[in-house]
Amino acid sequence: RLYQAVGASGCCVLLADGEGVPVDRRGTAADDATFQSWGLWTGALWSEEHEGTNGIGTCLVEQRPLTIDRDQHFFTRNTLLSCSAVPIYDHEATLAGVLDVSSCRADRTDAFSSLIALAAGEAAKRIEADLFRRAFAHARIVLTQAADGQCGGLIAVDADDLVIGATRSAR
């Protein structure tokens, strides 16, 4: 769903593991050669150790949503990219990977970047909720409420009403 929202605007979506290696990618065929030449492809290594400051690697280190825009990248070869990355936590609240939306468009605006970051954040929440529900498929799932009135997290409760799991946001 995230790719459907941002793909036609010159963006690709990467799902990277906890080491910074993209394991899945979505992008427009017309942009594939450009993104592949820049290393935005499955199997590439985007850890901060390997690439310096970048969306995926820096997100893994800081464990928070962020955008690394063009010249904020460490290596000059990456300064044409704008990358919005969001961490994904597993059912044990351990950092599992990163969801990244990268753009190579020169006409990208700050407002558009904000929309991309919001969409990526919502997609990451859906992925985390799906991972949690699969891990606790036989449990009752309780939604917690955040201070802003939104869903704050998920708690898994067993048949004896004991809490057996909680998402990072619920913890």
Summary of the structure (lengths in Angstrom):
residues: 171
radius of gyration: 17.0
end to end distance: 27.4
largest distance: 57.0
contacts: 534
relative contact order: 0.14
helix: 36%
strand: 29%
